[in-house]
Amino acid sequence: MDEIVTAAIRGLSQGSVYALLGLGFVIVYTGTGVVSFAQPVLMILGAYLASAIAVDAGLPFVVAVPLAILGSALIGAVIERVAMRPMVGEPVFAATMVTVGIFIGSTAASVG
């Protein structure tokens, strides 16, 4: 019985993460008309920041989460101003390629 409850909780948790990611895609696409391939990287960034703040800084998790949200929002705002704002008025394909570049650049930076 314990395994069923554990599996249900894990499934609901993972499903919630997928739902949030999907909702992020819908919100970005509805607002801009661009499919943002950088969305998963920014989501992982928030989780990484929360973990790093909680573990490395030794702060409680309830303090680390708002700080991670603030940090992710600041990084997202910088990306919007530096990379996405200049793409206003450009073809949608060009803006989508910028999001792919952000994804690849973030992934390459995290690997090495």
Order of alpha helices (4+ residues) and beta strands (2+ residues): alpha-alpha-alpha-alpha
